[in-house]
């Protein structure tokens, strides 16, 4: 039988209360914890024969204690997160050895800038790795890799539809003439950046068109999102909205809504168009209103078995990071609310209920990857760790009165 319980669910079955929201996290303590876990992971990857820089940590299932790694091939969409974590850790620690490791893992992804697009996840792959590397080093080679990859991503844009194609190889399998998944909103950051740093203005136009078409068709009347929007390639018309990793076509998949919140936050940052900030509040508020007491969502807001359904810590990390930035764009009570909620999320994530501690070298427990496929359920997953350390660094900058994204 598929195992879908996590620590909080076990507490419930034992007659104990669900995890409660934690106090504001000790940011330095949490970042030092991340630095220690990074060292543990590097030691594990070293093994007896040295580090294979093409092998990237992906997940640790709940019953295991070591990373399952995957080769950084064109099919592995998560390969940019571990190099990105190393860059974030280097940003915090200043450790030259961490920088050296970040450079070596990052270099393994250069090939993505030199080949046609196999999939849409190039922003995750290259901007999390090379983007953070360039932000911290200003290495001109890194800049060129980002620019080349942005041009590659742009080849998946369909001007008739107005969005970037997701999963090119899935079209015939699912009878989806042109599909766009919510995750694709995160790839826009690389296009916006490239358009301002030597790439063509057309990259900005593609990003805006994609965001606008997604805003128009990817959300229901209550501002909850579909995972997938399917379009007609001849007319560009919206055909239907469906789920892939959520529970059902009519439900709100937690990480999908998280990608939307993060995506429209960065769209406002890059365009300063008020419509994105207004829309961001609508899609955020519907997410926040039904969260559990500890602010960590169930994997889907209509998941079967709530309150004994698995949580998704990764969604909480994405939203916490986004809301810390969004709070700086909103004056008055709304900005204050978003910051306070993000801090509460990080407080829970930094508690023993969600940190891996000594049990695993990952940062966090209790993420859900693909519940319908029975994949990565109640697991430590690399992208949860990436957005967790990003959110901690953003909170640190915010507390210090600095620009929250670190790009200044």
TAWODA-V950077 format. One record per pair of residues at least 24 apart in sequence whose C-alpha atoms are under 10 Angstrom apart, sorted by the first residue. I is the first residue (numbers start at 1). J is the second residue. If there is no record, write none. Layout:
BEGIN
i=I j=J
i=I j=J
END
This chain:
BEGIN
i=2 j=371
i=2 j=374
i=2 j=375
i=2 j=377
i=3 j=62
i=3 j=310
i=3 j=374
i=3 j=377
i=3 j=378
i=4 j=305
i=4 j=308
i=4 j=309
i=4 j=310
i=4 j=311
i=4 j=368
i=4 j=371
i=4 j=374
i=4 j=377
i=4 j=378
i=5 j=305
i=5 j=307
i=5 j=308
i=5 j=309
i=5 j=310
i=5 j=311
i=5 j=366
i=5 j=377
i=5 j=378
i=6 j=62
i=6 j=308
i=6 j=309
i=6 j=310
i=6 j=311
i=6 j=353
i=6 j=365
i=6 j=366
i=6 j=367
i=6 j=377
i=6 j=378
i=6 j=379
i=7 j=308
i=7 j=310
i=7 j=311
i=7 j=353
i=7 j=354
i=7 j=365
i=7 j=366
i=7 j=378
i=8 j=307
i=8 j=308
i=8 j=309
i=8 j=310
i=8 j=311
i=8 j=353
i=8 j=354
i=8 j=366
i=9 j=305
i=9 j=306
i=9 j=307
i=9 j=308
i=9 j=309
i=9 j=310
i=9 j=311
i=10 j=308
i=11 j=308
i=12 j=307
i=12 j=308
i=13 j=307
i=13 j=308
i=18 j=292
i=18 j=293
i=18 j=294
i=18 j=307
i=18 j=308
i=19 j=292
i=19 j=293
i=19 j=294
i=19 j=295
i=19 j=296
i=19 j=348
i=19 j=351
i=19 j=353
i=19 j=354
i=20 j=292
i=20 j=293
i=20 j=294
i=20 j=295
i=20 j=296
i=20 j=348
i=20 j=353
i=21 j=292
i=21 j=293
i=21 j=294
i=21 j=295
i=21 j=296
i=21 j=344
i=21 j=345
i=21 j=346
i=21 j=347
i=21 j=348
i=21 j=349
i=21 j=351
i=22 j=293
i=22 j=294
i=22 j=295
i=22 j=343
i=22 j=344
i=22 j=345
i=22 j=346
i=22 j=347
i=22 j=348
i=22 j=349
i=22 j=350
i=22 j=351
i=22 j=352
i=22 j=353
i=23 j=343
i=23 j=344
i=23 j=345
i=23 j=346
i=23 j=347
i=23 j=348
i=23 j=350
i=23 j=351
i=24 j=340
i=24 j=342
i=24 j=343
i=24 j=344
i=24 j=345
i=24 j=346
i=24 j=347
i=24 j=348
i=24 j=350
i=25 j=343
i=25 j=344
i=25 j=345
i=25 j=346
i=25 j=347
i=25 j=348
i=25 j=349
i=25 j=350
i=25 j=351
i=25 j=392
i=25 j=395
i=26 j=346
i=26 j=347
i=26 j=350
i=26 j=392
i=26 j=396
i=27 j=346
i=27 j=347
i=27 j=350
i=27 j=389
i=27 j=391
i=27 j=392
i=27 j=393
i=27 j=394
i=27 j=395
i=27 j=396
i=27 j=399
i=28 j=92
i=28 j=392
i=28 j=393
i=28 j=396
i=29 j=350
i=30 j=346
i=30 j=347
i=30 j=349
i=30 j=350
i=30 j=351
i=30 j=355
i=30 j=363
i=30 j=388
i=30 j=389
i=30 j=392
i=30 j=393
i=31 j=88
i=31 j=89
i=31 j=92
i=31 j=93
i=31 j=350
i=31 j=388
i=31 j=389
i=31 j=390
i=31 j=392
i=31 j=393
i=31 j=396
i=32 j=89
i=32 j=92
i=32 j=93
i=33 j=350
i=33 j=355
i=33 j=357
i=33 j=363
i=34 j=85
i=34 j=88
i=34 j=89
i=34 j=92
i=34 j=355
i=34 j=357
i=34 j=361
i=34 j=362
i=34 j=363
i=34 j=364
i=34 j=385
i=34 j=388
i=34 j=389
i=34 j=392
i=35 j=85
i=35 j=86
i=35 j=88
i=35 j=89
i=35 j=90
i=35 j=92
i=35 j=93
i=35 j=98
i=35 j=363
i=35 j=389
i=36 j=89
i=36 j=357
i=36 j=361
i=36 j=362
i=36 j=363
i=37 j=356
i=37 j=357
i=37 j=358
i=37 j=360
i=37 j=361
i=37 j=362
i=37 j=363
i=38 j=82
i=38 j=85
i=38 j=86
i=38 j=89
i=38 j=98
i=38 j=361
i=38 j=362
i=38 j=363
i=39 j=86
i=39 j=98
i=39 j=361
i=40 j=358
i=40 j=360
i=40 j=361
i=40 j=362
i=41 j=66
i=41 j=67
i=41 j=360
i=41 j=361
i=41 j=362
i=42 j=86
i=42 j=98
i=42 j=101
i=42 j=361
i=43 j=361
i=44 j=361
i=45 j=69
i=51 j=101
i=51 j=104
i=51 j=105
i=52 j=104
i=52 j=105
i=52 j=108
i=53 j=83
i=53 j=101
i=53 j=102
i=53 j=103
i=53 j=104
i=53 j=105
i=53 j=106
i=53 j=107
i=53 j=108
i=53 j=109
i=54 j=79
i=54 j=104
i=54 j=105
i=54 j=106
i=54 j=107
i=54 j=108
i=54 j=109
i=55 j=79
i=55 j=82
i=55 j=105
i=55 j=108
i=56 j=80
i=56 j=81
i=56 j=82
i=56 j=83
i=56 j=105
i=56 j=108
i=56 j=382
i=57 j=81
i=57 j=82
i=57 j=83
i=57 j=362
i=57 j=381
i=57 j=382
i=57 j=383
i=58 j=82
i=58 j=362
i=58 j=376
i=58 j=380
i=58 j=381
i=58 j=382
i=58 j=383
i=59 j=362
i=59 j=367
i=59 j=369
i=59 j=376
i=59 j=379
i=59 j=380
i=59 j=381
i=59 j=382
i=59 j=383
i=59 j=384
i=60 j=360
i=60 j=361
i=60 j=362
i=60 j=364
i=60 j=365
i=60 j=376
i=60 j=378
i=60 j=379
i=60 j=380
i=60 j=381
i=60 j=382
i=61 j=360
i=61 j=365
i=61 j=366
i=61 j=367
i=61 j=375
i=61 j=376
i=61 j=377
i=61 j=378
i=61 j=379
i=61 j=380
i=61 j=381
i=62 j=359
i=62 j=360
i=62 j=365
i=62 j=366
i=62 j=367
i=62 j=376
i=62 j=377
i=62 j=378
i=62 j=379
i=62 j=380
i=63 j=359
i=63 j=378
i=63 j=379
i=64 j=359
i=64 j=360
i=64 j=379
i=64 j=380
i=65 j=356
i=65 j=358
i=65 j=359
i=65 j=360
i=65 j=361
i=65 j=362
i=65 j=380
i=66 j=359
i=66 j=360
i=66 j=361
i=66 j=362
i=67 j=360
i=67 j=361
i=67 j=362
i=67 j=380
i=67 j=381
i=67 j=382
i=68 j=381
i=72 j=105
i=72 j=108
i=72 j=109
i=72 j=112
i=72 j=125
i=73 j=108
i=73 j=109
i=73 j=111
i=73 j=112
i=74 j=109
i=74 j=111
i=74 j=112
i=74 j=115
i=74 j=117
i=74 j=118
i=74 j=119
i=74 j=121
i=74 j=122
i=74 j=125
i=75 j=118
i=75 j=119
i=75 j=121
i=76 j=119
i=76 j=121
i=76 j=125
i=77 j=119
i=77 j=120
i=77 j=121
i=77 j=122
i=77 j=123
i=77 j=124
i=77 j=125
i=78 j=121
i=78 j=122
i=78 j=124
i=78 j=125
i=78 j=128
i=78 j=381
i=78 j=382
i=78 j=383
i=79 j=105
i=79 j=106
i=79 j=108
i=79 j=109
i=79 j=124
i=79 j=125
i=79 j=126
i=79 j=128
i=79 j=129
i=79 j=382
i=79 j=383
i=80 j=105
i=80 j=106
i=80 j=108
i=80 j=109
i=80 j=121
i=80 j=122
i=80 j=123
i=80 j=124
i=80 j=125
i=80 j=126
i=80 j=127
i=80 j=128
i=80 j=129
i=80 j=130
i=80 j=131
i=80 j=382
i=80 j=383
i=80 j=386
i=81 j=106
i=81 j=124
i=81 j=125
i=81 j=126
i=81 j=127
i=81 j=128
i=81 j=129
i=81 j=382
i=81 j=383
i=81 j=384
i=81 j=385
i=81 j=386
i=81 j=387
i=82 j=106
i=82 j=125
i=82 j=128
i=82 j=129
i=82 j=382
i=82 j=383
i=82 j=385
i=82 j=386
i=83 j=107
i=83 j=108
i=83 j=109
i=83 j=125
i=83 j=126
i=83 j=128
i=83 j=129
i=83 j=130
i=83 j=132
i=83 j=133
i=83 j=386
i=84 j=124
i=84 j=125
i=84 j=126
i=84 j=127
i=84 j=128
i=84 j=129
i=84 j=130
i=84 j=131
i=84 j=132
i=84 j=133
i=84 j=383
i=84 j=386
i=84 j=387
i=84 j=389
i=84 j=390
i=85 j=128
i=85 j=129
i=85 j=132
i=85 j=382
i=85 j=383
i=85 j=385
i=85 j=386
i=85 j=387
i=85 j=388
i=85 j=389
i=85 j=390
i=86 j=129
i=86 j=132
i=86 j=133
i=86 j=386
i=86 j=389
i=87 j=128
i=87 j=129
i=87 j=130
i=87 j=131
i=87 j=132
i=87 j=133
i=87 j=134
i=87 j=135
i=87 j=136
i=87 j=137
i=88 j=128
i=88 j=129
i=88 j=132
i=88 j=133
i=88 j=136
i=88 j=386
i=88 j=389
i=88 j=390
i=88 j=392
i=88 j=393
i=89 j=389
i=89 j=390
i=89 j=393
i=90 j=133
i=90 j=136
i=91 j=132
i=91 j=133
i=91 j=135
i=91 j=136
i=91 j=393
i=91 j=406
i=92 j=389
i=92 j=393
i=92 j=396
i=99 j=133
i=99 j=136
i=99 j=137
i=102 j=129
i=102 j=130
i=102 j=132
i=102 j=133
i=103 j=129
i=103 j=130
i=103 j=133
i=105 j=129
i=106 j=130
i=106 j=131
i=106 j=132
i=106 j=133
i=106 j=142
i=107 j=142
i=109 j=145
i=110 j=141
i=110 j=142
i=110 j=145
i=110 j=146
i=110 j=148
i=110 j=149
i=111 j=145
i=111 j=149
i=112 j=145
i=112 j=146
i=112 j=148
i=112 j=149
i=112 j=152
i=113 j=144
i=113 j=145
i=113 j=146
i=113 j=147
i=113 j=148
i=113 j=149
i=113 j=150
i=113 j=151
i=113 j=152
i=113 j=153
i=114 j=145
i=114 j=148
i=114 j=149
i=114 j=152
i=115 j=148
i=115 j=149
i=115 j=152
i=116 j=149
i=116 j=151
i=116 j=152
i=116 j=153
i=116 j=155
i=116 j=156
i=117 j=149
i=117 j=151
i=117 j=152
i=117 j=153
i=117 j=154
i=117 j=155
i=117 j=156
i=117 j=168
i=118 j=152
i=118 j=153
i=118 j=156
i=118 j=166
i=118 j=167
i=118 j=168
i=118 j=169
i=119 j=153
i=119 j=156
i=119 j=165
i=119 j=166
i=119 j=167
i=119 j=168
i=119 j=169
i=119 j=170
i=120 j=152
i=120 j=153
i=120 j=154
i=120 j=155
i=120 j=156
i=120 j=157
i=120 j=164
i=120 j=165
i=120 j=166
i=120 j=167
i=120 j=168
i=120 j=180
i=120 j=181
i=120 j=183
i=120 j=184
i=120 j=187
i=121 j=153
i=121 j=166
i=121 j=167
i=121 j=183
i=121 j=184
i=121 j=186
i=121 j=187
i=122 j=146
i=122 j=149
i=122 j=150
i=122 j=152
i=122 j=153
i=122 j=184
i=122 j=186
i=122 j=187
i=122 j=188
i=122 j=190
i=123 j=149
i=123 j=150
i=123 j=153
i=123 j=184
i=123 j=185
i=123 j=186
i=123 j=187
i=123 j=188
i=123 j=189
i=123 j=190
i=123 j=191
i=124 j=183
i=124 j=184
i=124 j=186
i=124 j=187
i=124 j=189
i=124 j=190
i=124 j=383
i=125 j=149
i=125 j=187
i=126 j=150
i=126 j=187
i=126 j=190
i=127 j=186
i=127 j=187
i=127 j=189
i=127 j=190
i=127 j=191
i=127 j=193
i=128 j=190
i=128 j=386
i=131 j=189
i=131 j=190
i=131 j=193
i=132 j=406
i=132 j=407
i=134 j=407
i=135 j=406
i=135 j=407
i=135 j=408
i=136 j=406
i=136 j=407
i=143 j=194
i=143 j=197
i=143 j=198
i=144 j=194
i=144 j=197
i=144 j=198
i=144 j=199
i=146 j=190
i=146 j=191
i=146 j=193
i=146 j=194
i=146 j=197
i=146 j=199
i=147 j=190
i=147 j=191
i=147 j=193
i=147 j=194
i=147 j=195
i=147 j=197
i=147 j=198
i=147 j=199
i=147 j=200
i=148 j=194
i=148 j=199
i=149 j=190
i=149 j=191
i=149 j=194
i=150 j=187
i=150 j=188
i=150 j=189
i=150 j=190
i=150 j=191
i=150 j=192
i=150 j=193
i=150 j=194
i=150 j=195
i=150 j=199
i=150 j=200
i=150 j=203
i=151 j=191
i=151 j=194
i=151 j=195
i=151 j=199
i=151 j=200
i=151 j=202
i=151 j=203
i=153 j=187
i=153 j=188
i=153 j=190
i=153 j=191
i=153 j=203
i=154 j=188
i=154 j=191
i=154 j=202
i=154 j=203
i=154 j=206
i=154 j=207
i=157 j=203
i=157 j=206
i=157 j=207
i=157 j=209
i=157 j=210
i=158 j=206
i=158 j=210
i=158 j=233
i=158 j=236
i=159 j=206
i=159 j=209
i=159 j=210
i=159 j=233
i=159 j=236
i=160 j=231
i=160 j=232
i=160 j=233
i=160 j=234
i=160 j=235
i=160 j=236
i=160 j=237
i=161 j=209
i=161 j=210
i=161 j=213
i=161 j=230
i=161 j=231
i=161 j=232
i=161 j=233
i=161 j=234
i=161 j=235
i=161 j=236
i=161 j=237
i=161 j=238
i=162 j=206
i=162 j=207
i=162 j=208
i=162 j=209
i=162 j=210
i=162 j=211
i=162 j=212
i=162 j=213
i=162 j=214
i=162 j=231
i=162 j=236
i=162 j=237
i=163 j=206
i=163 j=207
i=163 j=208
i=163 j=209
i=163 j=210
i=163 j=211
i=163 j=212
i=163 j=213
i=163 j=214
i=163 j=231
i=163 j=236
i=164 j=188
i=164 j=206
i=164 j=207
i=164 j=209
i=164 j=210
i=164 j=211
i=165 j=210
i=165 j=230
i=165 j=231
i=166 j=228
i=166 j=229
i=171 j=230
i=175 j=230
i=176 j=228
i=176 j=229
i=176 j=230
i=176 j=231
i=176 j=232
i=176 j=233
i=176 j=239
i=176 j=240
i=177 j=230
i=177 j=231
i=177 j=232
i=177 j=233
i=177 j=234
i=177 j=239
i=178 j=229
i=178 j=230
i=178 j=231
i=178 j=232
i=178 j=233
i=178 j=234
i=178 j=236
i=178 j=238
i=178 j=239
i=179 j=228
i=179 j=229
i=179 j=230
i=179 j=231
i=179 j=232
i=179 j=233
i=179 j=238
i=179 j=239
i=179 j=240
i=179 j=241
i=180 j=210
i=180 j=214
i=180 j=218
i=180 j=227
i=180 j=228
i=180 j=229
i=180 j=230
i=180 j=231
i=180 j=241
i=181 j=214
i=181 j=218
i=181 j=226
i=181 j=227
i=181 j=228
i=181 j=229
i=181 j=230
i=181 j=241
i=181 j=242
i=181 j=243
i=181 j=244
i=181 j=256
i=181 j=259
i=182 j=214
i=182 j=218
i=182 j=219
i=182 j=225
i=182 j=226
i=182 j=227
i=182 j=228
i=182 j=229
i=182 j=255
i=182 j=256
i=182 j=257
i=182 j=258
i=182 j=259
i=182 j=260
i=182 j=263
i=183 j=227
i=183 j=228
i=183 j=255
i=183 j=256
i=183 j=257
i=183 j=258
i=183 j=259
i=183 j=260
i=183 j=262
i=183 j=263
i=184 j=210
i=184 j=211
i=184 j=214
i=184 j=259
i=184 j=260
i=184 j=263
i=185 j=210
i=185 j=211
i=185 j=214
i=185 j=256
i=185 j=259
i=185 j=260
i=185 j=261
i=185 j=262
i=185 j=263
i=185 j=264
i=185 j=266
i=185 j=267
i=186 j=259
i=186 j=260
i=186 j=261
i=186 j=262
i=186 j=263
i=186 j=264
i=186 j=266
i=186 j=267
i=187 j=263
i=188 j=263
i=188 j=264
i=188 j=266
i=188 j=267
i=188 j=270
i=189 j=263
i=189 j=266
i=189 j=267
i=189 j=269
i=189 j=270
i=192 j=266
i=192 j=267
i=192 j=269
i=192 j=270
i=192 j=271
i=193 j=270
i=196 j=270
i=204 j=270
i=204 j=271
i=207 j=267
i=207 j=270
i=208 j=267
i=208 j=270
i=208 j=271
i=211 j=260
i=211 j=263
i=211 j=264
i=211 j=267
i=211 j=276
i=212 j=275
i=212 j=276
i=213 j=238
i=214 j=260
i=215 j=260
i=215 j=264
i=215 j=276
i=215 j=279
i=215 j=280
i=217 j=241
i=218 j=242
i=218 j=260
i=219 j=252
i=219 j=257
i=219 j=260
i=219 j=283
i=220 j=250
i=220 j=251
i=220 j=252
i=222 j=282
i=222 j=283
i=222 j=286
i=223 j=252
i=223 j=257
i=223 j=279
i=223 j=280
i=223 j=281
i=223 j=282
i=223 j=283
i=223 j=284
i=223 j=285
i=223 j=286
i=223 j=287
i=224 j=250
i=224 j=251
i=224 j=252
i=224 j=253
i=224 j=254
i=224 j=256
i=224 j=257
i=224 j=260
i=224 j=282
i=224 j=283
i=224 j=284
i=224 j=285
i=224 j=286
i=224 j=287
i=225 j=249
i=225 j=250
i=225 j=251
i=225 j=252
i=225 j=253
i=225 j=254
i=225 j=256
i=225 j=257
i=225 j=258
i=225 j=260
i=225 j=283
i=226 j=250
i=226 j=251
i=226 j=252
i=226 j=253
i=226 j=256
i=226 j=257
i=227 j=251
i=227 j=252
i=227 j=253
i=227 j=254
i=227 j=255
i=227 j=256
i=227 j=257
i=227 j=259
i=227 j=260
i=228 j=256
i=243 j=372
i=244 j=370
i=244 j=371
i=244 j=372
i=244 j=373
i=245 j=299
i=245 j=300
i=245 j=368
i=245 j=369
i=245 j=370
i=245 j=371
i=245 j=372
i=245 j=373
i=245 j=375
i=246 j=299
i=246 j=300
i=246 j=301
i=246 j=302
i=246 j=303
i=246 j=370
i=246 j=371
i=246 j=372
i=247 j=299
i=247 j=300
i=247 j=301
i=247 j=302
i=247 j=303
i=247 j=304
i=247 j=370
i=247 j=371
i=247 j=372
i=248 j=300
i=248 j=302
i=248 j=303
i=248 j=372
i=250 j=302
i=251 j=300
i=251 j=301
i=251 j=302
i=251 j=303
i=252 j=286
i=252 j=287
i=252 j=299
i=252 j=300
i=252 j=301
i=252 j=302
i=252 j=303
i=253 j=297
i=253 j=298
i=253 j=299
i=253 j=300
i=253 j=301
i=253 j=302
i=253 j=303
i=253 j=312
i=253 j=315
i=254 j=287
i=254 j=291
i=254 j=296
i=254 j=297
i=254 j=298
i=254 j=299
i=254 j=300
i=254 j=301
i=254 j=302
i=254 j=303
i=254 j=311
i=254 j=312
i=254 j=313
i=254 j=314
i=254 j=315
i=254 j=316
i=254 j=319
i=254 j=368
i=255 j=297
i=255 j=298
i=255 j=299
i=255 j=300
i=255 j=312
i=255 j=313
i=255 j=314
i=255 j=315
i=255 j=316
i=255 j=317
i=255 j=318
i=255 j=319
i=255 j=368
i=255 j=369
i=256 j=299
i=256 j=300
i=256 j=315
i=257 j=283
i=257 j=284
i=257 j=286
i=257 j=287
i=257 j=300
i=257 j=315
i=257 j=318
i=257 j=319
i=258 j=283
i=258 j=284
i=258 j=287
i=258 j=314
i=258 j=315
i=258 j=316
i=258 j=317
i=258 j=318
i=258 j=319
i=258 j=320
i=258 j=321
i=258 j=322
i=259 j=315
i=259 j=318
i=259 j=319
i=259 j=322
i=260 j=284
i=260 j=318
i=260 j=319
i=260 j=322
i=261 j=285
i=261 j=287
i=261 j=318
i=261 j=319
i=261 j=320
i=261 j=321
i=261 j=322
i=261 j=323
i=261 j=326
i=262 j=318
i=262 j=319
i=262 j=320
i=262 j=321
i=262 j=322
i=262 j=323
i=262 j=325
i=262 j=326
i=263 j=322
i=264 j=322
i=264 j=326
i=265 j=322
i=265 j=323
i=265 j=324
i=265 j=325
i=265 j=326
i=265 j=327
i=265 j=329
i=266 j=322
i=266 j=325
i=266 j=326
i=266 j=405
i=268 j=326
i=268 j=329
i=269 j=325
i=269 j=326
i=269 j=329
i=272 j=329
i=277 j=326
i=277 j=329
i=277 j=330
i=278 j=330
i=280 j=323
i=280 j=326
i=281 j=326
i=281 j=330
i=281 j=334
i=281 j=338
i=284 j=319
i=284 j=322
i=284 j=323
i=284 j=338
i=285 j=338
i=287 j=319
i=288 j=319
i=288 j=338
i=288 j=341
i=293 j=348
i=294 j=344
i=294 j=345
i=294 j=346
i=294 j=347
i=294 j=348
i=294 j=349
i=295 j=320
i=295 j=341
i=295 j=342
i=295 j=344
i=295 j=345
i=295 j=346
i=295 j=347
i=295 j=348
i=295 j=349
i=296 j=344
i=296 j=345
i=296 j=346
i=296 j=348
i=296 j=349
i=296 j=354
i=296 j=366
i=296 j=367
i=297 j=345
i=297 j=367
i=298 j=366
i=298 j=367
i=298 j=368
i=299 j=366
i=299 j=367
i=299 j=368
i=299 j=369
i=299 j=370
i=299 j=371
i=299 j=377
i=299 j=378
i=300 j=368
i=300 j=371
i=303 j=371
i=309 j=378
i=310 j=366
i=310 j=367
i=310 j=368
i=310 j=371
i=310 j=377
i=310 j=378
i=310 j=379
i=311 j=365
i=311 j=366
i=311 j=367
i=311 j=368
i=311 j=377
i=311 j=378
i=311 j=379
i=312 j=365
i=312 j=366
i=312 j=367
i=312 j=368
i=312 j=369
i=312 j=377
i=312 j=378
i=312 j=379
i=312 j=380
i=312 j=384
i=313 j=345
i=313 j=348
i=313 j=349
i=313 j=354
i=313 j=364
i=313 j=365
i=313 j=366
i=313 j=367
i=313 j=368
i=313 j=378
i=313 j=379
i=313 j=380
i=313 j=381
i=313 j=383
i=313 j=384
i=313 j=385
i=313 j=388
i=314 j=349
i=314 j=364
i=314 j=365
i=314 j=366
i=314 j=367
i=314 j=368
i=314 j=369
i=314 j=380
i=314 j=381
i=314 j=382
i=314 j=383
i=314 j=384
i=314 j=385
i=314 j=386
i=314 j=387
i=314 j=388
i=315 j=367
i=315 j=368
i=315 j=383
i=315 j=384
i=315 j=387
i=315 j=388
i=316 j=342
i=316 j=345
i=316 j=346
i=316 j=348
i=316 j=349
i=316 j=367
i=316 j=384
i=316 j=387
i=316 j=388
i=317 j=342
i=317 j=345
i=317 j=346
i=317 j=349
i=317 j=364
i=317 j=383
i=317 j=384
i=317 j=385
i=317 j=386
i=317 j=387
i=317 j=388
i=317 j=389
i=317 j=390
i=317 j=391
i=317 j=392
i=318 j=342
i=318 j=383
i=318 j=384
i=318 j=385
i=318 j=386
i=318 j=387
i=318 j=388
i=318 j=390
i=318 j=391
i=319 j=345
i=319 j=387
i=319 j=388
i=319 j=391
i=320 j=344
i=320 j=345
i=320 j=346
i=320 j=387
i=320 j=388
i=320 j=390
i=320 j=391
i=320 j=392
i=320 j=394
i=320 j=395
i=321 j=345
i=321 j=346
i=321 j=387
i=321 j=388
i=321 j=389
i=321 j=390
i=321 j=391
i=321 j=392
i=321 j=393
i=321 j=394
i=321 j=395
i=321 j=404
i=321 j=405
i=322 j=387
i=322 j=390
i=322 j=391
i=322 j=394
i=322 j=405
i=323 j=391
i=324 j=391
i=324 j=392
i=324 j=394
i=324 j=395
i=324 j=398
i=324 j=404
i=324 j=405
i=325 j=391
i=325 j=394
i=325 j=395
i=325 j=398
i=325 j=403
i=325 j=404
i=325 j=405
i=326 j=404
i=327 j=398
i=327 j=404
i=328 j=398
i=328 j=403
i=328 j=404
i=339 j=395
i=339 j=398
i=342 j=391
i=342 j=395
i=343 j=391
i=343 j=392
i=343 j=395
i=346 j=388
i=346 j=391
i=346 j=392
i=346 j=395
i=349 j=388
i=350 j=388
i=350 j=392
i=354 j=380
i=355 j=380
i=355 j=385
i=356 j=380
i=363 j=388
i=363 j=389
i=364 j=388
END
